[in-house]
Amino acid sequence: MSSHEGSRISIPTRIAFGAAGVAAAMLIAGAVVTVSPRAAQATPAFAGQTKLPCGKCHVKPSGGGDLTDFGKAFKANGNALPK
C-alpha cells in the first residue's frame, strides 16, 4: 500500500463536501443579511417619542406610507424633532 492510497478521497465524498460547503456559505450569507443593519423604519415608537399623531408625519392619518413635508424634515433630521 503506497502512502497516497490512504489519503484518496472518493468522488462521492468530494461531492458531499462540496454540497456541505455550499450549504455553509448559504447559511453564513443568510445570517449576514439577517443581522446586518437596516434603514430606520417608522414605528409607533416615534409617535410616543414625539407625542405627535402618526398623521403629523404621514399622509395617511393611521401612519405608514408617504411622508408629509413635516415627516420628511423629521426623517432628514435623524428622526428627531428640531430643537
C-alpha positions as CSV (number, residue, x, y, z in Angstrom):
1,M,0.0,0.0,0.0
2,S,1.5,3.3,-1.0
3,S,1.4,6.4,1.1
4,H,-1.1,8.0,-1.4
5,E,-3.7,5.3,-1.3
6,G,-4.8,6.0,2.2
7,S,-5.3,9.7,1.6
8,R,-7.5,9.4,-1.5
9,I,-11.0,10.9,-1.3
10,S,-13.6,9.3,-3.4
11,I,-15.7,11.3,-5.9
12,P,-19.0,10.9,-3.9
13,T,-17.2,12.2,-0.8
14,R,-15.9,15.2,-2.7
15,I,-19.4,15.9,-3.9
16,A,-20.7,15.7,-0.3
17,F,-18.0,18.1,0.9
18,G,-18.8,20.4,-1.9
19,A,-22.5,20.4,-1.1
20,A,-21.7,21.0,2.6
21,G,-19.5,23.9,1.6
22,V,-22.2,25.5,-0.5
23,A,-24.8,25.0,2.3
24,A,-22.4,26.5,4.9
25,A,-21.8,29.5,2.6
26,M,-25.6,30.0,2.1
27,L,-26.1,29.8,5.9
28,I,-23.4,32.4,6.5
29,A,-24.8,34.7,3.8
30,G,-28.3,34.4,5.3
31,A,-27.0,35.2,8.8
32,V,-25.2,38.3,7.5
33,V,-28.3,39.6,5.7
34,T,-30.4,38.9,8.7
35,V,-28.1,40.6,11.2
36,S,-26.9,43.5,9.1
37,P,-28.2,47.0,10.0
38,R,-31.3,48.2,8.2
39,A,-32.6,51.6,7.4
40,A,-34.8,53.0,10.1
41,Q,-38.5,52.5,9.6
42,A,-41.4,54.4,11.0
43,T,-42.8,52.8,14.1
44,P,-45.4,53.8,16.7
45,A,-42.4,54.5,19.0
46,F,-41.9,57.7,17.1
47,A,-45.4,58.8,18.0
48,G,-44.5,58.0,21.6
49,Q,-41.2,59.8,21.4
50,T,-42.6,63.0,19.8
51,K,-46.1,62.9,21.4
52,L,-47.4,63.6,17.9
53,P,-50.1,61.7,16.0
54,C,-48.9,59.5,13.1
55,G,-50.7,61.7,10.7
56,K,-48.3,64.6,11.5
57,C,-45.5,62.8,9.6
58,H,-47.6,60.5,7.3
59,V,-50.1,61.4,4.6
60,K,-52.3,58.6,6.0
61,P,-53.6,59.5,9.5
62,S,-53.0,55.9,10.6
63,G,-49.3,56.2,9.7
64,G,-47.1,54.4,7.2
65,G,-46.5,55.2,3.6
66,D,-45.8,58.6,2.1
67,L,-44.5,61.4,4.3
68,T,-45.8,64.9,4.7
69,D,-43.3,67.8,4.5
70,F,-43.0,67.7,8.3
71,G,-42.3,63.9,8.1
72,K,-39.6,64.4,5.5
73,A,-38.0,67.1,7.7
74,F,-38.2,64.8,10.7
75,K,-36.5,62.0,8.8
76,A,-33.8,64.3,7.4
77,N,-33.1,65.4,11.0
78,G,-32.2,61.9,12.0
79,N,-35.8,61.1,13.2
80,A,-35.6,63.8,15.8
81,L,-37.6,67.0,16.3
82,P,-35.7,70.2,15.7
83,K,-34.5,71.9,18.9
